[in-house]
Amino acid sequence: MKDSAQLVAHYTSFRVACEHILPTGQIRFGPLSSMNDPRENKERLIGVGWSGEELISTTARSVAVDALRQAYLEHSKVFCGTLDGKNDLHLTTKLCYGRPRMWAQYGDNHRGVCLLFDRSQLTKAIRSSLPEGAFMYEGPVEYDDHLKHVSASVNDFDYDFVSELGLEAAIKRQVDTYHRALYLRKDSDWIGESEYRWVIYRQQKGPEFVCIKEALEAVILGVDFPAVYEPAIAQLLGRAQSLHLEWDADKEDFYIRELSIEGTVLANLLARPRME
């Protein structure tokens, strides 16, 4: 398996992996409104400003505000991954696939799976799949305790650009200008996720799907993954490795073992000492 610094992990349930991702070879980009952070999934209080002396009608302002809210909540579609951790307080492994809280929250309480992607290959796959009129943004999420101060401009819509460019182009300009504050900045309470994001922006509702067959490196099964389902996972993988996460009580850390297609444990691939 590649060095974890080249990888990005995506935690999910056994059901989602086996019913949707692995059989189709695709990942789903969901709208920002489906994220679990209220700062992202709730409507923003958007203000409209302009420089001219002539007043803009209430209807025109309302249309602009509604269009920008829709652009943020429904036209911005996100896929989230986890990088190796940087928090020195972690006692267990900081590797992207060995994050206990991520397994508990997103990996079906350790009974789910973790998909490991080659980050550069996944970026390439996303770029090549973009439909006409779509744009991609990506990067590691930054964590900040003062979001109200650093991202207030996201909610200020300059109507001069609507008059100059038209509503659709003005909204795209707004997204381009503030995409980092909009997509790649979260409250520091989320810092333990070490999140990396890809965002597809397209002025159309509905999810986006991307083929990940060349980017998927391995699937790691959680420490409490039901053994009866191991053969099913292995047969869905194709070129990717099937691995099982296990817990070493002596070292108080995770390690992984490779599975054969029958689900038999073959060899210890990676063992990490407890990190002091």
C-alpha positions, 0 to 999 in steps of 0.5 A, a space after each residue: 500500500 502507498 505511503 499514507 501521506 499520498 492517501 485520503 480516507 473516506 469513512 462510511 457504512 458497510 451498507 453504503 460501500 456495498 450497495 452504492 460505492 463498490 458495485 458502481 465504482 462511483 462516489 457521490 458528491 452531496 450538496 452543502 445543505 446535506 453536511 452536518 455542520 449548521 454553519 454550512 447546511 443552514 441558510 445565510 443572512 445575505 445582504 445586497 449592496 451597490 454603488 449607484 444612486 438608483 435604488 434596486 427593486 425589492 424583487 430584484 434584490 430578493 431574486 439575487 439573494 435566493 439565487 446566491 443561497 441556492 448556489 451555496 446550498 444546492 449547487 455546491 456539492 462536496 466529497 469529504 476525506 481525511 488526511 493523516 492527523 497533525 494533532 500531537 495529543 493523539 495517543 493512537 495512530 494519526 494515520 488517515 485510516 486509524 482515527 477512532 472518532 472518525 470510525 465511531 462517527 462515520 464508520 458505523 461505530 467501527 463496523 463500517 469501512 474506510 475507503 483509501 484513495 490516491 489523492 492525486 488520482 482522485 483529483 484527476 478523476 474528478 477533473 476528467 468527469 466534470 460536466 460542461 459548466 461545472 468547476 472544481 475546488 479542492 484543498 485541506 480544511 482550515 480550522 478557525 475560532 473566529 469564523 464570523 470575522 474571517 468569512 463575513 464577506 461571503 454573505 455580502 453580494 455586490 449587485 454592481 456585478 449583477 448589473 455588469 455581468 448578469 446574475 449567473 456570472 456574478 454568482 460564479 464570481 462570488 463563489 470563486 472569490 470566497 470559495 476558501 471561506 465558503 468550503 475550506 474553513 470550519 470551526 476549530 471544534 472540527 479539527 480532529 477530522 483533518 478534512 480534505 475536500 473536493 467541491 463541484 460547483 454547477 448551477 444545477 440541483 442534484 448530486 454529482 457522481 465520479 468514477 473512482 476505479 483508478 483512484 481506489 487503493 484499498 478498503 479497510 474494514 473496521 475492527 468490529 466489521 462482521 467477519 461473515 461479510 468479508 468475502 462480499 467486500 473482497 469480491 467487489 474490490 477488483 484491483 484494490 486491496 482488502 484490509 482489516 483494521 485490528 487493535 493491538 491491546 499491548 501497543 494500544 494502537 491499530 494495525 492492518 492485515 490483508 484478507 484473501 478473497 475468501 476472507 482469511 487473514 493472511 499477513 500483518 502488513 503494518 504495525 505501528 508502535 504507540 505514539 508518545 
